Amino acid sequence: MRQILALAFVLTAVLLAAPAIALIPNTGDPPPAQEGGDAVPPQEDDGTFRVLLSDTGEVLTLSERDYLVGAVCAEMPPLYHAQALRAQAVASYTNACRMRTASRNAPDPDLKGADFSDSADSHQGYLTEEELREKFGDNYERYLEPVTQAVDEVIGNVITYDGQPITAAFHAICSGRTESAAVIWGKELPYLQPVVSTGDKLSPDYASTLVLTADQFREKAAALEGADLSGEAAGWVGEAEVSESLTVTGIAIGGESFTGEQVRAAFGLRSPCFTLTYTDGAFTFEVCGYGHGVGMSQYGADYMARQGSTWEEILTHYYTGVKIEKLK
């Protein structure tokens, strides 16, 4: 069990959406961990995580508990149900343990001796106490308490598949059905498979719309390499192909085919689940979900918790065929 693959990990992604707090998605899109090959024995961990602060370049050495509180606060609304917060804490702890092992076995010079950074776009989100006080303001104690309680309840638990900590991907809101790692990142992982997520469509942030003029569309589409947007605007976009989870798997723009993730990045969409139409001189994206859609839906986790599910039931629902094991 203590053997952990030395794996590169990028995680989002991604996300703060409490009833009293503006929704900020985990937009990090992690390539899945590479499975197979020889497991690399982990170096002995010292009970700490070393975190590179992206803004300052400083490396903080934190206790696992202190790190996990800041990570959960960065990644999930603090007023979500206690069972959802626990599920998030275990997912975040699993990712942190895996990244620590990878970094300490094969250090990345860009991390300056850290195990990972505080960036949700490249590793996993983390907020310092100062950042939390600034974000939460007068609600600091109120928001911190449930997160701290959740961390204390579950710290030391990791999610494993075949004895190895998983890439515990998560996102804000899915289409109503999560997506597979294969569709989003091109790598099949047995524990990151589509599952139904009943509550997501009830989210007030489930749907979003982006309307662009032809000039605005052309400007953003410049990020799509090879797209030729000459001629009439009505002919710029072709029919989309979608997965069963409604992710766009391919769409022709300017004569080239792009994935939904590529289009999402170029146009700043909330998710790769969208329809695109052209009417009366305007392009309209109708988007559902928020984030890449792989792994645990955070809104779905909160919904499950409010229907009576435990944190263990939430995790084993969203991560197929996994076990929850106690490291410490």
Sine and cosine of phi, psi and omega as CSV:
sin_phi,cos_phi,sin_psi,cos_psi,sin_omega,cos_omega
0.00,0.00,-0.62,0.78,-0.09,-1.00
-0.97,0.25,-0.12,0.99,0.11,-0.99
-0.97,0.25,0.74,-0.67,-0.04,-1.00
-0.72,-0.70,0.74,-0.67,0.01,-1.00
-0.88,0.48,0.65,-0.76,0.12,-0.99
-0.99,0.14,0.99,-0.14,-0.17,-0.99
-0.83,-0.56,0.56,-0.83,0.19,-0.98
-0.98,0.21,0.61,-0.79,-0.05,-1.00
-0.60,-0.80,0.72,-0.69,0.09,-1.00
-0.80,-0.60,0.84,-0.54,-0.03,-1.00
-0.55,-0.83,0.46,-0.89,-0.28,-0.96
-0.73,-0.69,-0.93,-0.36,0.34,0.94
-0.38,0.93,0.00,0.00,0.00,0.00
0.00,0.00,0.99,-0.17,-0.04,-1.00
0.41,-0.91,0.75,-0.66,-0.08,-1.00
-0.73,-0.69,0.90,-0.43,-0.13,-0.99
-0.56,-0.83,0.78,0.63,-0.01,-1.00
-0.96,0.28,0.36,-0.93,0.04,-1.00
-0.81,0.58,-0.50,0.87,-0.04,-1.00
-0.97,-0.26,0.13,0.99,-0.08,-1.00
-0.77,-0.64,0.59,-0.81,-0.02,-1.00
-0.89,0.45,0.57,-0.82,-0.02,-1.00
-0.96,0.26,0.83,-0.56,0.07,-1.00
-0.80,-0.59,0.93,-0.35,-0.15,-0.99
-0.97,0.23,0.42,-0.91,0.24,-0.97
-0.98,0.21,0.97,-0.24,-0.07,-1.00
-1.00,-0.10,-0.06,1.00,0.05,-1.00
-0.89,0.46,0.73,-0.69,-0.05,-1.00
-0.90,-0.44,1.00,0.02,-0.13,-0.99
-0.97,0.26,0.75,-0.66,0.23,-0.97
-0.91,0.41,0.66,-0.75,-0.06,-1.00
-0.91,0.41,0.42,-0.91,0.05,-1.00
-0.87,0.49,0.58,-0.81,0.01,-1.00
-0.99,0.12,0.89,-0.45,-0.03,-1.00
-1.00,0.02,0.40,-0.92,0.07,-1.00
1.00,-0.08,0.08,-1.00,-0.03,-1.00
0.99,0.12,-0.07,-1.00,-0.04,-1.00
-0.99,0.14,0.74,-0.67,0.08,-1.00
-0.94,0.34,0.64,-0.77,0.00,-1.00
-0.98,-0.17,0.86,-0.52,-0.01,-1.00
-0.85,0.52,0.75,-0.66,-0.02,-1.00
-0.95,0.32,0.54,-0.84,0.20,-0.98
-0.92,0.38,0.43,-0.90,0.01,-1.00
-0.89,0.45,0.85,-0.53,0.03,-1.00
-0.99,0.15,0.44,-0.90,-0.08,-1.00
-0.96,-0.29,0.27,0.96,0.02,-1.00
0.98,0.18,0.24,0.97,0.01,-1.00
-0.78,-0.62,0.30,-0.95,0.20,-0.98
-0.87,-0.50,0.68,-0.74,0.05,-1.00
-0.97,-0.26,0.87,-0.50,-0.17,-0.99
-0.88,-0.48,0.80,-0.60,0.09,-1.00
-1.00,0.08,0.85,-0.52,0.07,-1.00
-0.99,0.14,0.89,-0.45,-0.12,-0.99
-0.88,0.48,-0.61,0.80,-0.10,-1.00
-0.95,0.30,-0.59,0.81,-0.12,-0.99
-0.94,-0.35,-0.33,0.95,-0.07,-1.00
0.99,0.14,0.02,1.00,0.01,-1.00
-0.97,0.25,0.58,-0.81,0.07,-1.00
-0.95,-0.30,0.87,-0.49,0.03,-1.00
-0.99,-0.13,0.68,-0.73,0.16,-0.99
-0.97,-0.22,0.90,-0.43,-0.13,-0.99
-0.84,-0.54,0.50,-0.87,0.18,-0.98
-0.90,0.43,0.42,-0.91,0.02,-1.00
-0.84,0.54,-0.64,0.77,-0.03,-1.00
-0.90,0.43,-0.76,0.65,-0.03,-1.00
-0.89,0.46,-0.66,0.76,0.04,-1.00
-0.88,0.47,-0.71,0.70,-0.11,-0.99
-0.91,0.42,-0.59,0.81,0.06,-1.00
-0.87,0.49,-0.73,0.69,0.00,-1.00
-0.92,0.40,-0.52,0.85,0.01,-1.00
-0.95,0.30,-0.69,0.72,0.00,-1.00
-0.91,0.41,-0.65,0.76,0.04,-1.00
-0.88,0.48,-0.55,0.84,0.01,-1.00
-0.97,0.24,-0.47,0.89,-0.19,-0.98
-0.96,-0.26,-0.34,0.94,-0.04,-1.00
-0.64,-0.77,0.57,-0.82,0.07,-1.00
-0.84,0.54,0.79,-0.61,-0.07,-1.00
-0.93,0.37,-0.24,0.97,0.03,-1.00
-0.99,-0.14,0.17,0.99,0.16,-0.99
-0.92,0.39,0.30,-0.95,-0.04,-1.00
-0.84,0.55,0.53,-0.85,-0.04,-1.00
-0.83,0.56,-0.62,0.78,-0.01,-1.00
-0.93,0.36,-0.57,0.82,0.07,-1.00
-0.93,0.37,-0.65,0.76,0.04,-1.00
-0.89,0.46,-0.62,0.78,0.04,-1.00
-0.91,0.41,-0.67,0.74,0.04,-1.00
-0.87,0.50,-0.68,0.74,0.02,-1.00
-0.90,0.43,-0.64,0.77,0.00,-1.00
-0.88,0.48,-0.67,0.75,0.01,-1.00
-0.93,0.37,-0.66,0.75,0.04,-1.00
-0.88,0.48,-0.72,0.69,-0.02,-1.00
-0.92,0.40,-0.62,0.78,0.02,-1.00
-0.92,0.39,-0.66,0.76,0.05,-1.00
-0.85,0.53,-0.74,0.68,0.01,-1.00
-0.89,0.46,-0.69,0.72,-0.04,-1.00
-0.90,0.44,-0.69,0.73,0.02,-1.00
-0.89,0.46,-0.67,0.74,0.00,-1.00
-0.92,0.40,-0.68,0.73,0.01,-1.00
-0.92,0.38,-0.61,0.80,0.03,-1.00
-0.87,0.48,-0.72,0.70,0.00,-1.00
-0.88,0.47,-0.71,0.71,0.02,-1.00
-0.86,0.51,-0.72,0.70,-0.06,-1.00
-0.93,0.37,-0.62,0.79,-0.06,-1.00
-0.98,0.19,-0.33,0.94,0.12,-0.99
-1.00,0.05,-0.52,0.85,-0.01,-1.00
-0.63,-0.78,0.98,0.20,-0.10,-1.00
-0.84,0.54,0.65,-0.76,0.09,-1.00
-0.99,-0.14,0.89,-0.45,-0.04,-1.00
-0.86,0.51,-0.43,0.90,0.01,-1.00
-0.93,0.38,-0.33,0.94,0.00,-1.00
-1.00,0.05,-0.09,1.00,0.10,-1.00
0.83,0.55,0.61,0.79,0.02,-1.00
1.00,-0.02,-0.06,1.00,0.02,-1.00
-0.99,0.15,0.30,-0.95,0.08,-1.00
-0.98,0.18,-0.54,0.84,-0.01,-1.00
-0.17,-0.98,0.12,-0.99,-0.01,-1.00
-0.98,-0.22,0.05,-1.00,0.03,-1.00
-1.00,-0.02,0.18,0.98,-0.08,-1.00
-1.00,0.02,0.84,-0.54,0.08,-1.00
-0.92,0.38,-0.37,0.93,-0.01,-1.00
-0.98,0.20,-0.39,0.92,-0.03,-1.00
-0.86,-0.51,-0.43,0.90,0.02,-1.00
-0.68,-0.73,-1.00,-0.04,0.00,-1.00
-0.41,-0.91,0.66,-0.75,-0.07,-1.00
-0.90,0.44,0.55,-0.83,0.08,-1.00
-0.44,-0.90,0.66,-0.75,0.06,-1.00
-0.85,-0.52,0.74,-0.67,0.06,-1.00
-0.95,0.31,0.20,-0.98,0.04,-1.00
-0.85,0.53,-0.66,0.75,0.01,-1.00
-0.88,0.47,-0.67,0.74,0.01,-1.00
-0.92,0.39,-0.61,0.80,0.03,-1.00
-0.91,0.41,-0.67,0.74,0.01,-1.00
-0.90,0.44,-0.61,0.80,0.03,-1.00
-0.93,0.36,-0.66,0.75,-0.05,-1.00
-0.95,0.30,-0.70,0.71,-0.08,-1.00
-1.00,0.08,-0.38,0.93,0.03,-1.00
0.84,0.54,-0.76,-0.65,-0.03,-1.00
-0.91,0.41,-0.26,0.96,0.00,-1.00
-1.00,-0.04,0.18,0.98,-0.10,-1.00
-0.80,0.60,-0.81,0.58,-0.05,-1.00
-0.91,0.42,-0.65,0.76,-0.03,-1.00
-0.89,0.46,-0.67,0.74,-0.03,-1.00
-0.98,0.19,-0.55,0.83,-0.06,-1.00
-0.95,0.32,-0.57,0.82,-0.11,-0.99
-0.85,0.52,-0.79,0.62,-0.03,-1.00
-0.91,0.41,-0.54,0.84,0.03,-1.00
-0.92,0.39,-0.71,0.70,0.01,-1.00
-0.87,0.49,-0.67,0.74,0.03,-1.00
-0.88,0.47,-0.67,0.74,0.01,-1.00
-0.89,0.45,-0.69,0.72,0.02,-1.00
-0.88,0.48,-0.72,0.69,-0.02,-1.00
-0.89,0.47,-0.49,0.87,-0.02,-1.00
-0.96,0.29,-0.51,0.86,-0.21,-0.98
-0.82,-0.57,-0.11,0.99,-0.07,-1.00
-0.84,0.54,0.67,-0.75,-0.07,-1.00
0.97,-0.23,-0.28,0.96,0.05,-1.00
-1.00,0.04,0.70,-0.72,0.06,-1.00
-0.80,-0.60,0.44,-0.90,0.04,-1.00
-1.00,-0.09,0.82,-0.58,-0.06,-1.00
-0.81,-0.59,0.42,-0.91,0.16,-0.99
-0.69,-0.72,0.82,-0.57,-0.10,-1.00
0.80,0.60,0.62,0.78,0.08,-1.00
0.98,0.18,0.07,1.00,-0.03,-1.00
-0.88,-0.47,0.66,-0.75,0.10,-1.00
-0.85,0.53,0.67,-0.74,-0.09,-1.00
-1.00,0.03,0.20,-0.98,0.28,-0.96
-0.99,0.16,0.99,-0.15,-0.11,-0.99
-1.00,0.09,0.94,0.34,-0.01,-1.00
-0.90,0.43,0.53,-0.85,0.05,-1.00
-0.48,-0.88,0.24,-0.97,-0.06,-1.00
-0.42,-0.91,0.16,-0.99,-0.10,-1.00
-0.96,0.28,-0.83,0.55,-0.11,-0.99
-0.54,-0.84,0.71,-0.71,0.07,-1.00
-0.97,-0.22,-0.06,-1.00,-0.05,-1.00
-0.97,0.24,-0.09,1.00,-0.18,-0.98
0.89,-0.46,-0.18,0.98,0.07,-1.00
-0.50,-0.86,0.82,-0.57,-0.03,-1.00
-0.94,0.35,0.20,-0.98,-0.09,-1.00
-0.94,-0.34,0.34,-0.94,0.04,-1.00
-1.00,0.07,0.46,-0.89,0.08,-1.00
-0.88,0.48,-0.54,0.84,-0.03,-1.00
-0.88,0.47,-0.66,0.75,-0.02,-1.00
-0.93,0.37,-0.66,0.75,-0.09,-1.00
-0.99,0.11,-0.70,0.72,-0.10,-0.99
-0.91,-0.41,-0.01,1.00,0.06,-1.00
0.97,0.24,0.24,0.97,-0.01,-1.00
-0.77,-0.64,0.87,-0.49,0.00,-1.00
-0.96,0.27,0.81,-0.59,0.10,-0.99
-0.79,-0.61,0.80,-0.61,-0.14,-0.99
-0.90,0.44,-0.39,0.92,-0.04,-1.00
-1.00,-0.10,-0.10,1.00,0.05,-1.00
-0.91,-0.41,0.96,0.26,-0.04,-1.00
-0.89,-0.45,0.39,-0.92,0.00,-1.00
-0.90,0.44,0.71,-0.71,0.13,-0.99
-0.68,-0.74,0.41,-0.91,0.04,-1.00
-0.94,0.33,0.68,-0.74,0.05,-1.00
-0.78,-0.63,1.00,-0.04,-0.26,-0.96
-0.89,0.46,-0.65,0.76,-0.18,-0.98
-0.98,0.20,-0.25,0.97,-0.18,-0.98
-0.87,0.50,-0.61,0.79,-0.04,-1.00
-0.93,0.38,-0.20,0.98,0.04,-1.00
-1.00,0.08,-0.17,0.98,-0.03,-1.00
-0.92,0.39,0.68,-0.74,0.07,-1.00
-0.92,0.40,-0.26,0.97,0.01,-1.00
-0.97,-0.25,0.29,0.96,-0.06,-1.00
-0.90,0.44,-0.69,0.73,-0.10,-1.00
-0.91,-0.40,0.57,-0.82,0.08,-1.00
-0.56,-0.83,0.37,-0.93,-0.06,-1.00
-0.73,-0.68,0.66,-0.75,0.10,-0.99
-0.79,-0.62,0.84,-0.54,0.01,-1.00
-0.91,-0.41,0.77,-0.63,-0.05,-1.00
-0.76,-0.65,0.62,-0.78,0.18,-0.98
-0.94,0.33,0.20,-0.98,0.02,-1.00
-0.87,0.50,-0.66,0.75,0.01,-1.00
-0.90,0.43,-0.66,0.75,0.03,-1.00
-0.90,0.43,-0.65,0.76,0.02,-1.00
-0.88,0.47,-0.72,0.70,0.00,-1.00
-0.88,0.48,-0.66,0.75,-0.02,-1.00
-0.88,0.47,-0.72,0.69,-0.01,-1.00
-0.95,0.31,-0.57,0.82,-0.02,-1.00
-0.94,0.35,-0.17,0.98,0.06,-1.00
-0.87,0.49,-0.38,0.92,0.03,-1.00
-0.97,0.26,-0.21,0.98,0.01,-1.00
-1.00,-0.05,0.98,-0.22,-0.11,-0.99
-0.89,0.46,0.79,-0.61,0.06,-1.00
0.99,-0.11,-0.19,0.98,-0.01,-1.00
-0.95,0.30,0.81,-0.58,0.00,-1.00
-0.95,-0.30,0.97,-0.25,-0.05,-1.00
-0.97,-0.23,0.79,0.61,0.13,-0.99
-0.99,-0.12,0.20,-0.98,0.01,-1.00
0.98,0.19,-0.26,-0.97,-0.06,-1.00
-0.94,0.34,0.68,-0.73,-0.04,-1.00
-0.87,0.50,-0.51,0.86,-0.03,-1.00
-0.88,0.48,-0.36,0.93,-0.02,-1.00
-0.98,-0.19,0.14,0.99,-0.07,-1.00
-0.97,0.26,-0.47,0.88,-0.16,-0.99
-0.85,-0.53,0.70,-0.72,0.04,-1.00
-0.97,-0.23,-0.15,-0.99,0.01,-1.00
-0.95,0.31,0.53,-0.85,0.01,-1.00
-0.99,-0.16,0.55,-0.83,0.18,-0.98
-0.97,-0.24,0.66,-0.75,-0.06,-1.00
-0.76,-0.65,0.42,-0.91,0.07,-1.00
-0.99,0.12,0.06,-1.00,0.04,-1.00
-0.91,0.41,-0.36,0.93,0.05,-1.00
-1.00,-0.03,0.16,0.99,0.07,-1.00
0.97,0.23,0.15,0.99,0.11,-0.99
-0.95,0.33,0.71,-0.70,0.09,-1.00
-0.95,0.30,0.89,-0.46,0.00,-1.00
-1.00,-0.09,-0.29,0.96,0.06,-1.00
-0.18,-0.98,0.69,-0.73,0.06,-1.00
-0.49,-0.87,0.71,-0.71,0.00,-1.00
-0.99,0.11,0.82,-0.57,0.09,-1.00
-0.74,-0.68,0.85,-0.52,-0.02,-1.00
0.86,0.52,0.57,0.82,0.07,-1.00
0.99,0.11,-0.01,1.00,0.04,-1.00
-0.87,-0.49,0.49,-0.87,0.00,-1.00
-0.99,-0.10,0.70,-0.71,-0.01,-1.00
-0.74,-0.67,0.45,-0.89,0.08,-1.00
-0.99,0.15,0.28,-0.96,0.06,-1.00
-0.88,0.47,-0.57,0.82,0.04,-1.00
-0.90,0.43,-0.63,0.78,0.03,-1.00
-0.91,0.42,-0.67,0.74,0.02,-1.00
-0.93,0.37,-0.66,0.75,0.05,-1.00
-0.83,0.56,-0.72,0.69,-0.02,-1.00
-0.91,0.41,-0.68,0.73,-0.06,-1.00
-0.92,0.39,-0.62,0.78,-0.10,-0.99
-0.98,-0.22,0.02,1.00,0.03,-1.00
0.92,0.38,0.59,0.81,-0.01,-1.00
-0.98,0.20,0.37,-0.93,0.00,-1.00
-0.96,0.27,-0.40,0.91,0.00,-1.00
-0.37,-0.93,0.22,-0.98,0.06,-1.00
-1.00,0.08,0.17,0.99,0.06,-1.00
-0.99,-0.15,0.98,-0.21,-0.09,-1.00
-0.41,-0.91,0.31,-0.95,0.25,-0.97
-0.90,-0.44,0.50,-0.87,-0.01,-1.00
-0.76,-0.66,0.84,-0.54,-0.01,-1.00
-0.77,-0.63,0.38,-0.92,0.07,-1.00
-0.82,-0.57,0.88,-0.48,-0.02,-1.00
-0.57,-0.82,0.71,-0.70,0.09,-1.00
0.78,0.62,0.68,0.73,0.10,-1.00
0.99,0.17,0.14,0.99,-0.04,-1.00
-0.76,-0.65,0.58,-0.82,0.11,-0.99
-0.99,-0.14,0.74,-0.68,-0.04,-1.00
-0.82,-0.57,0.85,-0.53,0.15,-0.99
-0.99,-0.12,0.82,-0.57,0.16,-0.99
-0.95,-0.31,0.91,-0.42,-0.18,-0.98
-0.91,-0.41,0.63,-0.78,0.14,-0.99
-0.84,-0.55,0.60,-0.80,-0.02,-1.00
1.00,0.05,0.06,-1.00,-0.04,-1.00
-0.48,-0.88,0.95,-0.30,-0.07,-1.00
0.93,-0.36,-0.03,-1.00,-0.10,-0.99
-0.96,0.27,-0.34,0.94,0.10,-0.99
1.00,0.01,0.02,1.00,-0.05,-1.00
-1.00,-0.07,0.64,-0.77,0.09,-1.00
0.99,0.17,-0.63,-0.78,-0.10,-0.99
-0.98,0.18,0.82,-0.58,0.19,-0.98
-0.99,0.16,0.84,-0.55,-0.04,-1.00
-0.95,0.32,-0.64,0.76,0.08,-1.00
-0.91,0.42,-0.65,0.76,0.04,-1.00
-0.89,0.45,-0.59,0.80,0.05,-1.00
-0.90,0.43,-0.67,0.74,0.03,-1.00
-0.91,0.42,-0.65,0.76,0.04,-1.00
-0.89,0.46,-0.72,0.69,0.02,-1.00
-0.86,0.52,-0.67,0.74,-0.01,-1.00
-0.88,0.47,-0.65,0.76,-0.02,-1.00
-0.95,0.30,-0.26,0.97,0.11,-0.99
-1.00,-0.04,0.03,1.00,0.09,-1.00
0.95,-0.32,0.04,1.00,0.00,-1.00
-0.97,0.25,0.55,-0.83,0.08,-1.00
-1.00,0.07,0.20,-0.98,0.02,-1.00
-0.90,0.44,-0.57,0.82,0.06,-1.00
-0.90,0.43,-0.68,0.74,0.01,-1.00
-0.91,0.41,-0.60,0.80,0.05,-1.00
-0.88,0.47,-0.75,0.66,-0.06,-1.00
-0.91,0.41,-0.67,0.74,-0.02,-1.00
-0.96,0.26,-0.27,0.96,0.12,-0.99
-0.97,0.24,-0.74,0.67,-0.11,-0.99
-0.99,0.14,-0.43,0.90,0.02,-1.00
-0.92,-0.39,0.95,-0.33,-0.18,-0.98
-0.95,0.31,0.80,-0.60,0.15,-0.99
0.96,0.29,0.33,0.94,-0.06,-1.00
-1.00,-0.02,0.21,-0.98,0.17,-0.99
-0.86,-0.51,0.41,-0.91,0.12,-0.99
-0.93,-0.36,0.87,-0.49,-0.09,-1.00
-0.83,-0.56,0.53,-0.85,-0.02,-1.00
-1.00,-0.06,0.89,-0.46,0.05,-1.00
-0.99,0.16,-0.62,0.78,-0.13,-0.99
-0.72,-0.70,0.00,0.00,0.00,0.00
